[in-house]
Amino acid sequence: MDRLRGFSLVELLAVMAIASILAAMATQSYSRYVLRSHRADAHQALMAIAHAQERWYATYNRYATDLGKLGMADQAISEHGYYALTSRVLDSAGQGFVAMAMPIGRQFGDACGKLSIDNAGRKLPDQADVKANVNGSCW
């Protein structure tokens, strides 16, 4: 009589363990990719603020002191809601500005933290975490 062949319980457990380890690694990698792709929301918003500031400067020969003058709410939220946006002038003459995007909600765990752009076009992560921007990876 022919014996039916199958898998033993130990073999099935080994396959399940390997599959769960691979799934855990894939999930972590996917989460990092999602946070990185959400940064595009901040990039778009900061570039829009920088362009609006430059238009304001061309008209008034100084940068706007708040986002309300640029047609945005003072505490604006990015288009997809992953970042809170602010802008401030650097001196009393209004000859420089810094626009910042601070992660909120699900984006809060992003390694780049706050992103900023200034009147000279410098695109930086949070000043306290410049290591996060190795080779410009945050922008």
DSSP file (Angstrom, degrees, kcal/mol; ACC not computed):
  #  RESIDUE AA STRUCTURE BP1 BP2  ACC     N-H-->O    O-->H-N    N-H-->O    O-->H-N    TCO  KAPPA ALPHA  PHI   PSI    X-CA   Y-CA   Z-CA
    1    1 A M              0   0    0      0, 0.0     2,-0.3     0, 0.0     0, 0.0   0.000 360.0 360.0 360.0 132.1    0.0    0.0    0.0
    2    2 A D        -     0   0    0      1,-0.0     2,-0.4     0, 0.0     0, 0.0  -0.534 360.0-133.2 -75.7 135.9    1.3    3.4   -1.0
    3    3 A R        -     0   0    0     -2,-0.3     2,-0.3     1,-0.0    -1,-0.0  -0.742  20.2-118.7 -90.0 136.4    1.8    5.9    1.8
    4    4 A L        -     0   0    0     -2,-0.4     2,-0.3     1,-0.0    -1,-0.0  -0.555  28.4-142.5 -73.3 134.8    0.4    9.4    1.3
    5    5 A R        +     0   0    0     -2,-0.3     2,-0.3     0, 0.0    -1,-0.0  -0.738  33.1 143.6 -99.9 148.6    3.2   12.0    1.5
    6    6 A G        -     0   0    0     -2,-0.3     2,-0.4     0, 0.0     0, 0.0  -0.881  48.6 -70.5-159.8-170.0    2.7   15.4    3.1
    7    7 A F        -     0   0    0     -2,-0.3     2,-0.1     1,-0.0     0, 0.0  -0.764  42.3-127.4 -98.4 143.8    4.5   18.1    5.1
    8    8 A S     >  -     0   0    0     -2,-0.4     4,-2.0     1,-0.1     5,-0.2  -0.435  26.1-109.9 -82.5 164.9    5.3   17.6    8.7
    9    9 A L  H  > S+     0   0    0      1,-0.2     4,-2.3     2,-0.2     5,-0.2   0.864 118.5  55.1 -62.4 -37.3    4.3   20.2   11.3
   10   10 A V  H  > S+     0   0    0      2,-0.2     4,-2.1     1,-0.2    -1,-0.2   0.898 107.2  49.7 -64.5 -41.4    7.9   21.3   11.8
   11   11 A E  H  > S+     0   0    0      2,-0.2     4,-2.1     1,-0.2    -2,-0.2   0.917 111.3  49.1 -64.4 -43.0    8.3   22.0    8.1
   12   12 A L  H  X S+     0   0    0     -4,-2.0     4,-2.2     1,-0.2    -2,-0.2   0.898 110.9  50.1 -63.5 -40.9    5.1   24.0    8.1
   13   13 A L  H  X S+     0   0    0     -4,-2.3     4,-2.3     2,-0.2    -1,-0.2   0.881 108.9  52.3 -65.4 -38.2    6.2   26.0   11.2
   14   14 A A  H  X S+     0   0    0     -4,-2.1     4,-2.2     2,-0.2    -2,-0.2   0.915 110.6  47.4 -64.3 -42.5    9.6   26.8    9.6
   15   15 A V  H  X S+     0   0    0     -4,-2.1     4,-2.4     1,-0.2    -2,-0.2   0.903 111.9  50.4 -65.1 -41.0    7.9   28.1    6.4
   16   16 A M  H  X S+     0   0    0     -4,-2.2     4,-2.2     2,-0.2    -2,-0.2   0.890 110.0  50.5 -64.7 -39.3    5.5   30.2    8.5
   17   17 A A  H  X S+     0   0    0     -4,-2.3     4,-2.0     2,-0.2    -2,-0.2   0.924 112.0  46.7 -65.0 -44.6    8.4   31.7   10.5
   18   18 A I  H  X S+     0   0    0     -4,-2.2     4,-2.2     1,-0.2    -2,-0.2   0.920 112.6  50.3 -63.9 -43.6   10.4   32.6    7.3
   19   19 A A  H  X S+     0   0    0     -4,-2.4     4,-2.2     1,-0.2    -1,-0.2   0.885 110.0  50.1 -63.0 -39.6    7.3   34.1    5.7
   20   20 A S  H  X S+     0   0    0     -4,-2.2     4,-2.1     2,-0.2    -1,-0.2   0.876 109.5  51.0 -69.3 -36.1    6.5   36.2    8.8
   21   21 A I  H  X S+     0   0    0     -4,-2.0     4,-2.0     2,-0.2    -2,-0.2   0.925 111.9  47.2 -64.9 -44.3   10.1   37.6    9.0
   22   22 A L  H  X S+     0   0    0     -4,-2.2     4,-2.2     1,-0.2    -2,-0.2   0.891 111.6  51.1 -64.0 -39.2   10.0   38.6    5.3
   23   23 A A  H  X S+     0   0    0     -4,-2.2     4,-2.3     2,-0.2    -1,-0.2   0.891 108.6  51.7 -65.4 -39.4    6.6   40.2    5.8
   24   24 A A  H  X S+     0   0    0     -4,-2.1     4,-2.0     2,-0.2    -2,-0.2   0.907 111.2  47.1 -64.6 -41.8    7.9   42.2    8.8
   25   25 A M  H  X S+     0   0    0     -4,-2.0     4,-2.1     1,-0.2    -2,-0.2   0.902 112.5  49.5 -66.8 -40.2   10.9   43.5    6.8
   26   26 A A  H  X S+     0   0    0     -4,-2.2     4,-2.4     1,-0.2    -2,-0.2   0.890 109.7  51.7 -66.3 -39.1    8.7   44.4    3.8
   27   27 A T  H  X S+     0   0    0     -4,-2.3     4,-2.3     2,-0.2    -1,-0.2   0.915 110.3  47.9 -64.7 -43.2    6.2   46.3    6.1
   28   28 A Q  H  X S+     0   0    0     -4,-2.0     4,-1.9     2,-0.2    -2,-0.2   0.915 113.3  47.9 -64.4 -43.0    9.0   48.4    7.7
   29   29 A S  H  X S+     0   0    0     -4,-2.1     4,-1.9     1,-0.2    -2,-0.2   0.901 111.3  50.7 -64.4 -40.9   10.5   49.2    4.3
   30   30 A Y  H  X S+     0   0    0     -4,-2.4     4,-2.4     1,-0.2    -2,-0.2   0.894 106.9  54.6 -64.3 -40.2    7.1   50.1    2.9
   31   31 A S  H  X S+     0   0    0     -4,-2.3     4,-2.2     1,-0.2    -1,-0.2   0.908 108.6  48.2 -61.4 -42.5    6.4   52.4    5.9
   32   32 A R  H  X S+     0   0    0     -4,-1.9     4,-2.2     1,-0.2    -1,-0.2   0.895 110.8  51.7 -63.8 -39.5    9.7   54.3    5.3
   33   33 A Y  H  X S+     0   0    0     -4,-1.9     4,-2.4     2,-0.2    -2,-0.2   0.900 108.4  51.1 -64.4 -40.5    8.7   54.6    1.6
   34   34 A V  H  X S+     0   0    0     -4,-2.4     4,-2.0     2,-0.2    -2,-0.2   0.926 110.4  48.7 -63.7 -45.0    5.3   56.1    2.5
   35   35 A L  H  X S+     0   0    0     -4,-2.2     4,-0.8     1,-0.2    -1,-0.2   0.911 112.4  49.4 -60.5 -41.7    6.8   58.7    4.8
   36   36 A R  H >< S+     0   0    0     -4,-2.2     3,-0.6     1,-0.2     4,-0.4   0.895 110.2  49.5 -65.4 -39.5    9.3   59.6    2.1
   37   37 A S  H >< S+     0   0    0     -4,-2.4     3,-1.1     1,-0.2     4,-0.3   0.830 104.5  58.9 -70.8 -29.5    6.6   60.0   -0.5
   38   38 A H  H >X S+     0   0    0     -4,-2.0     3,-1.5     1,-0.2     4,-0.7   0.723  88.7  75.1 -70.0 -19.6    4.5   62.2    1.8
   39   39 A R  H <X S+     0   0    0     -4,-0.8     4,-2.5    -3,-0.6     3,-0.4   0.774  79.7  72.1 -61.3 -24.7    7.4   64.6    1.9
   40   40 A A  H <> S+     0   0    0     -3,-1.1     4,-2.5    -4,-0.4    -1,-0.3   0.818  89.8  60.6 -60.0 -29.5    6.4   65.7   -1.6
   41   41 A D  H <> S+     0   0    0     -3,-1.5     4,-1.9    -4,-0.3    38,-0.3   0.911 107.8  43.2 -62.8 -42.9    3.4   67.4    0.0
   42   42 A A  H  X S+     0   0    0     -4,-0.7     4,-3.0    -3,-0.4     5,-0.3   0.905 111.9  53.7 -69.4 -41.7    5.8   69.6    2.0
   43   43 A H  H  X S+     0   0    0     -4,-2.5     4,-2.3     1,-0.2     5,-0.2   0.936 111.1  45.7 -58.5 -47.1    8.1   70.2   -1.0
   44   44 A Q  H  X S+     0   0    0     -4,-2.5     4,-2.0     1,-0.2    -1,-0.2   0.916 114.9  47.3 -63.2 -43.8    5.1   71.4   -3.1
   45   45 A A  H  X S+     0   0    0     -4,-1.9     4,-2.2     2,-0.2    -2,-0.2   0.912 112.9  47.9 -66.4 -43.0    3.8   73.6   -0.3
   46   46 A L  H  X S+     0   0    0     -4,-3.0     4,-2.6     1,-0.2    -1,-0.2   0.887 111.4  50.2 -67.2 -38.3    7.1   75.2    0.5
   47   47 A M  H  X S+     0   0    0     -4,-2.3     4,-2.4    -5,-0.3    -1,-0.2   0.888 109.5  52.0 -66.3 -36.7    7.8   75.9   -3.1
   48   48 A A  H  X S+     0   0    0     -4,-2.0     4,-2.3     2,-0.2    -2,-0.2   0.906 111.3  47.0 -64.3 -40.9    4.4   77.5   -3.4
   49   49 A I  H  X S+     0   0    0     -4,-2.2     4,-2.8     2,-0.2    -2,-0.2   0.928 111.5  51.0 -65.1 -44.5    5.2   79.7   -0.4
   50   50 A A  H  X S+     0   0    0     -4,-2.6     4,-2.1     1,-0.2    -2,-0.2   0.908 111.7  47.0 -61.2 -42.1    8.6   80.6   -1.8
   51   51 A H  H  X S+     0   0    0     -4,-2.4     4,-2.2     2,-0.2    -1,-0.2   0.913 112.6  49.3 -65.7 -41.6    7.1   81.6   -5.1
   52   52 A A  H  X S+     0   0    0     -4,-2.3     4,-2.4     1,-0.2    -2,-0.2   0.896 110.3  51.5 -64.3 -39.1    4.4   83.7   -3.4
   53   53 A Q  H  X S+     0   0    0     -4,-2.8     4,-2.7     2,-0.2    -1,-0.2   0.903 109.2  50.2 -63.2 -40.6    7.0   85.4   -1.3
   54   54 A E  H  X S+     0   0    0     -4,-2.1     4,-2.2     2,-0.2    -2,-0.2   0.887 110.1  49.7 -67.3 -37.3    9.0   86.3   -4.4
   55   55 A R  H  X S+     0   0    0     -4,-2.2     4,-1.3     2,-0.2    -1,-0.2   0.916 112.2  48.8 -64.1 -41.3    5.9   87.7   -6.1
   56   56 A W  H  X S+     0   0    0     -4,-2.4     4,-3.0     1,-0.2     3,-0.3   0.915 110.8  50.7 -62.5 -43.3    5.2   89.7   -2.9
   57   57 A Y  H  X S+     0   0    0     -4,-2.7     4,-2.3     1,-0.2    -1,-0.2   0.889 106.2  54.8 -62.8 -40.3    8.8   90.9   -2.9
   58   58 A A  H  < S+     0   0    0     -4,-2.2    -1,-0.2     1,-0.2    -2,-0.2   0.815 116.8  38.0 -63.2 -29.9    8.7   92.0   -6.5
   59   59 A T  H  < S+     0   0    0     -4,-1.3    -2,-0.2    -3,-0.3    -1,-0.2   0.896 132.2  21.7 -86.9 -44.5    5.6   94.2   -5.7
   60   60 A Y  H  < S-     0   0    0     -4,-3.0    -3,-0.2     2,-0.3    -2,-0.2   0.419  93.6-123.4-110.1  -0.7    6.5   95.6   -2.3
   61   61 A N  S  < S+     0   0    0     -4,-2.3     2,-0.3    -5,-0.3    -4,-0.2   0.786  87.6  69.1  59.5  30.3   10.3   95.3   -2.1
   62   62 A R  S    S-     0   0    0     -6,-0.3    -2,-0.3    -9,-0.1    33,-0.2  -0.947  88.3 -99.9-162.9 159.3   10.1   93.2    1.1
   63   63 A Y        -     0   0    0     31,-3.1     2,-0.1    -2,-0.3    33,-0.1  -0.554  45.5 -96.8 -85.5 152.8    8.9   89.8    2.0
   64   64 A A        -     0   0    0     -2,-0.2    -1,-0.1     1,-0.1    -7,-0.0  -0.413  22.9-141.1 -69.0 141.1    5.4   89.2    3.6
   65   65 A T  S    S+     0   0    0     -2,-0.1    24,-0.3    23,-0.1     2,-0.3   0.689  80.1  14.0 -79.3 -18.6    5.4   88.9    7.3
   66   66 A D  S >  S-     0   0    0     22,-0.1     3,-0.7    20,-0.1     4,-0.4  -0.968  76.9-108.5-151.0 166.8    2.8   86.2    7.4
   67   67 A L  G > >S+     0   0    0     -2,-0.3     5,-2.3     7,-0.3     3,-0.9   0.736 108.0  72.7 -70.2 -22.9    1.0   83.7    5.2
   68   68 A G  G > 5S+     0   0    0      1,-0.3     3,-1.4     3,-0.2    -1,-0.2   0.864  93.5  54.2 -60.5 -36.5   -2.2   85.6    5.3
   69   69 A K  G < 5S+     0   0    0     -3,-0.7    -1,-0.3     1,-0.3    -2,-0.2   0.721 104.9  55.4 -69.3 -20.3   -0.8   88.3    3.1
   70   70 A L  G < 5S-     0   0    0     -3,-0.9    -1,-0.3    -4,-0.4    -2,-0.2   0.358 126.9 -98.3 -93.1   4.9    0.1   85.6    0.6
   71   71 A G  T < 5S+     0   0    0     -3,-1.4     2,-0.3     1,-0.4    -3,-0.2   0.652  91.0 107.7  88.3  16.3   -3.5   84.4    0.4
   72   72 A M  S   <S-     0   0    0     -5,-2.3    -1,-0.4    -6,-0.1    -2,-0.2  -0.798  78.1 -92.4-119.4 163.6   -3.0   81.5    2.8
   73   73 A A    >   -     0   0    0     -2,-0.3     3,-0.8     1,-0.1    -6,-0.1  -0.451  36.5-118.1 -69.9 150.2   -4.2   80.9    6.4
   74   74 A D  T 3  S+     0   0    0      1,-0.3     2,-0.6    -7,-0.1    -7,-0.3   0.891 116.3  35.4 -59.3 -39.9   -1.7   82.0    9.0
   75   75 A Q  T 3  S-     0   0    0     11,-0.1    -1,-0.3    -8,-0.1    11,-0.1  -0.671  94.3-178.3-110.3  74.3   -1.4   78.4   10.3
   76   76 A A  E <   -A   85   0A   0     -3,-0.8     9,-3.2     9,-0.7     2,-0.4  -0.325  18.8-144.4 -75.5 154.1   -1.8   76.7    6.9
   77   77 A I  E     -A   84   0A   0      7,-0.2     7,-0.2     1,-0.1    -4,-0.1  -0.937  28.4-104.8-115.2 141.6   -1.9   73.0    6.4
   78   78 A S    >   -     0   0    0      5,-2.9     3,-1.3    -2,-0.4   -36,-0.1  -0.127  41.7 -95.0 -61.9 165.2   -0.3   71.4    3.3
   79   79 A E  T 3  S+     0   0    0    -38,-0.3    -1,-0.1     1,-0.3   -37,-0.0   0.846 125.0  34.6 -54.0 -42.5   -2.6   70.1    0.6
   80   80 A H  T 3  S-     0   0    0    -42,-0.1    -1,-0.3   -39,-0.0    -2,-0.1   0.425 113.1-113.9 -96.5   0.8   -2.8   66.5    1.8
   81   81 A G  S <  S+     0   0    0     -3,-1.3    -2,-0.1     2,-0.2     3,-0.1   0.707  82.5 116.2  81.0  22.1   -2.6   67.4    5.5
   82   82 A Y  S    S+     0   0    0      1,-0.1    22,-2.5   -44,-0.1     2,-0.3   0.614  73.0  40.7 -95.6 -13.1    0.8   66.0    6.4
   83   83 A Y  E     - B   0 103A   0     20,-0.3    -5,-2.9   -42,-0.1     2,-0.4  -0.989  65.7-139.3-139.3 143.7    2.5   69.3    7.3
   84   84 A A  E     -AB  77 102A   0     18,-2.8    18,-2.9    -2,-0.3     2,-0.4  -0.872  31.0-145.7 -96.2 135.2    1.7   72.5    9.1
   85   85 A L  E     +AB  76 101A   0     -9,-3.2    -9,-0.7    -2,-0.4     2,-0.3  -0.834  23.2 167.8-111.2 139.1    3.2   75.5    7.3
   86   86 A T  E     - B   0 100A   0     14,-2.3    14,-2.7    -2,-0.4     2,-0.3  -0.961  11.7-165.7-140.0 159.2    4.6   78.7    8.7
   87   87 A S  E     + B   0  99A   0     -2,-0.3     2,-0.3    12,-0.3    12,-0.2  -0.993   9.3 175.3-145.0 142.5    6.6   81.6    7.3
   88   88 A R  E     - B   0  98A   0     10,-2.0    10,-2.4    -2,-0.3     2,-0.2  -0.987  29.1-117.2-144.7 153.9    8.5   84.4    9.0
   89   89 A V  E     - B   0  97A   0     -2,-0.3     8,-0.3   -24,-0.3     3,-0.1  -0.609  17.6-139.8 -88.0 154.2   10.8   87.3    7.9
   90   90 A L  S    S+     0   0    0      6,-2.4     2,-0.3    -2,-0.2     7,-0.1   0.707  77.8  16.6 -89.7 -21.5   14.4   87.3    9.1
   91   91 A D  S >  S-     0   0    0      5,-0.5     3,-1.4     1,-0.0     5,-0.2  -0.921  81.7-101.0-146.0 170.5   14.7   91.0    9.9
   92   92 A S  T 3  S+     0   0    0     -2,-0.3    -1,-0.0     1,-0.3    -3,-0.0   0.736 118.2  59.3 -68.3 -21.9   12.7   94.1   10.5
   93   93 A A  T 3  S-     0   0    0    -31,-0.0    -1,-0.3     1,-0.0   -30,-0.1   0.583 106.3-127.3 -82.2  -9.5   13.3   95.3    6.9
   94   94 A G    <   +     0   0    0     -3,-1.4   -31,-3.1   -32,-0.2    -2,-0.1   0.838  64.5 136.8  70.6  33.6   11.7   92.2    5.5
   95   95 A Q        +     0   0    0    -33,-0.2     2,-0.3     1,-0.1    -1,-0.1   0.299  65.2  32.1 -98.2   9.8   14.7   91.3    3.3
   96   96 A G        -     0   0    0     -5,-0.2    -6,-2.4   -33,-0.1    -5,-0.5  -0.981  63.1-170.4-157.5 153.8   14.7   87.6    4.1
   97   97 A F  E     -B   89   0A   0     -2,-0.3    22,-1.5    -8,-0.3     2,-0.4  -0.969  12.1-155.3-143.6 160.2   12.3   84.9    4.9
   98   98 A V  E     -BC  88 118A   0    -10,-2.4   -10,-2.0    -2,-0.3     2,-0.4  -0.982   9.9-162.9-134.7 124.8   12.1   81.3    6.1
   99   99 A A  E     -BC  87 117A   0     18,-2.9    18,-2.1    -2,-0.4     2,-0.4  -0.918  13.8-165.8-105.9 134.1    9.2   79.0    5.3
  100  100 A M  E     -BC  86 116A   0    -14,-2.7   -14,-2.3    -2,-0.4     2,-0.5  -0.923  16.6-158.8-124.9 146.8    8.9   75.9    7.4
  101  101 A A  E     -BC  85 115A   0     14,-3.0    14,-2.4    -2,-0.4   -16,-0.2  -0.982  13.0-164.4-122.3 116.3    6.8   72.7    7.1
  102  102 A M  E     -B   84   0A   0    -18,-2.9   -18,-2.8    -2,-0.5    12,-0.1  -0.885  24.4-117.5-104.1 127.0    6.4   70.8   10.4
  103  103 A P  E     +B   83   0A   0      0, 0.0     2,-0.3     0, 0.0   -20,-0.3  -0.328  37.0 179.9 -64.3 140.2    5.2   67.2   10.1
  104  104 A I    >   -     0   0    0    -22,-2.5     3,-1.6   -23,-0.0     4,-0.1  -0.910  45.2  -1.4-133.7 163.1    1.8   66.4   11.8
  105  105 A G  G >  S-     0   0    0     -2,-0.3     3,-1.6     1,-0.3     4,-0.2  -0.302 131.1  -3.4  62.1-134.6   -0.3   63.3   12.2
  106  106 A R  G >  S+     0   0    0      1,-0.3     3,-0.6     2,-0.1    -1,-0.3   0.715 131.7  62.2 -64.5 -21.6    1.0   60.2   10.5
  107  107 A Q  G X  S+     0   0    0     -3,-1.6     3,-2.0     1,-0.2    -1,-0.3   0.562  75.2  95.4 -80.8  -8.1    4.0   62.1    9.1
  108  108 A F  G <  S+     0   0    0     -3,-1.6    -1,-0.2     1,-0.3    -2,-0.1   0.773  77.0  58.8 -57.6 -29.8    5.3   63.0   12.6
  109  109 A G  G <  S+     0   0    0     -3,-0.6    -1,-0.3    -4,-0.2    -2,-0.1   0.372  74.8 130.1 -82.9   6.0    7.7   60.0   12.7
  110  110 A D    X   -     0   0    0     -3,-2.0     3,-0.9     1,-0.1   -78,-0.0  -0.356  60.8-134.7 -65.0 138.0    9.6   61.1    9.6
  111  111 A A  T 3  S+     0   0    0      1,-0.2    -1,-0.1     2,-0.1    21,-0.1   0.765 101.5  59.6 -65.2 -26.6   13.4   61.1   10.0
  112  112 A C  T 3  S-     0   0    0      1,-0.2    14,-1.1    25,-0.1    -1,-0.2   0.737  82.2-176.4 -77.8 -21.7   13.7   64.5    8.3
  113  113 A G    <   +     0   0    0     -3,-0.9    -1,-0.2    -6,-0.2     2,-0.2  -0.366  54.2  15.7  63.8-136.7   11.5   66.3   10.7
  114  114 A K  S    S-     0   0    0    -12,-0.1    12,-0.9    -2,-0.1     2,-0.3  -0.458  71.3-156.8 -72.1 139.7   10.8   69.9    9.9
  115  115 A L  E     -CD 101 125A   0    -14,-2.4   -14,-3.0    10,-0.2     2,-0.3  -0.884  14.1-178.3-113.4 150.2   11.7   71.0    6.4
  116  116 A S  E     -CD 100 124A   0      8,-2.9     8,-2.0    -2,-0.3     2,-0.3  -0.972  18.9-165.3-145.9 160.0   12.4   74.6    5.4
  117  117 A I  E     -CD  99 123A   0    -18,-2.1   -18,-2.9    -2,-0.3     6,-0.2  -0.988  15.8-161.7-140.5 143.0   13.3   76.9    2.5
  118  118 A D  E >   -C   98   0A   0      4,-1.2     3,-2.0    -2,-0.3   -20,-0.2  -0.605  40.1 -88.3-119.4-177.6   14.6   80.4    2.7
  119  119 A N  T 3  S+     0   0    0    -22,-1.5   -21,-0.1     1,-0.3   -23,-0.0   0.719 124.4  56.8 -65.5 -21.4   14.9   83.4    0.4
  120  120 A A  T 3  S-     0   0    0    -23,-0.2    -1,-0.3     2,-0.1     3,-0.1   0.459 119.0-109.4 -86.9  -1.4   18.2   82.2   -1.0
  121  121 A G    <   +     0   0    0     -3,-2.0     2,-0.3     1,-0.3    -2,-0.1   0.548  63.7 155.5  86.4   7.4   16.7   78.9   -2.0
  122  122 A R        -     0   0    0      1,-0.0    -4,-1.2     2,-0.0     2,-0.6  -0.553  28.4-158.0 -71.0 127.2   18.4   76.8    0.6
  123  123 A K  E     +D  117   0A   0     -2,-0.3    -6,-0.2    -6,-0.2    16,-0.1  -0.931  24.2 163.2-110.6 113.9   16.3   73.7    1.3
  124  124 A L  E     -D  116   0A   0     -8,-2.0    -8,-2.9    -2,-0.6     3,-0.1  -0.901  35.8-129.4-131.5 154.5   17.1   72.2    4.7
  125  125 A P  E    S-D  115   0A   0      0, 0.0   -10,-0.2     0, 0.0   -12,-0.1  -0.230  72.3 -42.4 -79.9-172.3   15.7   69.8    7.2
  126  126 A D    >   -     0   0    0    -14,-1.1     3,-2.1   -12,-0.9     6,-0.2  -0.266  57.8-126.4 -52.0 134.5   15.4   70.9   10.8
  127  127 A Q  G >  S+     0   0    0      1,-0.3     3,-0.6     2,-0.1    -1,-0.2   0.806 109.8  56.3 -57.3 -30.2   18.6   72.8   11.7
  128  128 A A  G 3  S+     0   0    0      1,-0.2    -1,-0.3     2,-0.1     3,-0.2   0.624 110.5  45.2 -77.2 -11.7   19.1   70.5   14.7
  129  129 A D  G X   +     0   0    0     -3,-2.1     3,-1.1     1,-0.1     4,-0.3  -0.384  59.7 142.4-131.2  56.0   19.0   67.4   12.5
  130  130 A V  G X   +     0   0    0     -3,-0.6     3,-1.7     1,-0.2    -1,-0.1   0.779  68.1  70.1 -67.5 -26.0   21.3   68.2    9.5
  131  131 A K  G >  S+     0   0    0      1,-0.3     3,-1.1    -3,-0.2    -1,-0.2   0.797  88.0  65.6 -61.2 -27.1   22.5   64.5    9.6
  132  132 A A  G <  S+     0   0    0     -3,-1.1    -1,-0.3     1,-0.3    -2,-0.2   0.717  95.6  58.7 -67.0 -18.5   19.1   63.5    8.4
  133  133 A N  G X  S+     0   0    0     -3,-1.7     3,-2.3    -4,-0.3    -1,-0.3  -0.086  71.8 161.4-103.6  33.9   19.7   65.3    5.1
  134  134 A V  G X  S-     0   0    0     -3,-1.1     3,-1.3     1,-0.3    -3,-0.1  -0.348  78.1  -3.6 -57.6 127.1   22.8   63.4    4.1
  135  135 A N  G 3  S-     0   0    0      1,-0.3    -1,-0.3     2,-0.1    -2,-0.0   0.768 127.8 -67.1  58.6  28.9   23.3   64.0    0.3
  136  136 A G  G X  S+     0   0    0     -3,-2.3     3,-0.7     1,-0.1    -1,-0.3   0.770  87.3 150.9  70.4  25.1   20.1   66.0    0.2
  137  137 A S  T <   +     0   0    0     -3,-1.3    -4,-0.1     1,-0.3    -2,-0.1   0.732  67.4  55.5 -67.8 -21.5   17.9   63.0    0.9
  138  138 A C  T 3         0   0    0      1,-0.2    -1,-0.3   -15,-0.1    -5,-0.1   0.780 360.0 360.0 -80.6 -26.1   15.2   65.0    2.6
  139  139 A W    <         0   0    0     -3,-0.7    -2,-0.2   -16,-0.1    -1,-0.2   0.356 360.0 360.0-112.3 360.0   14.8   67.2   -0.5
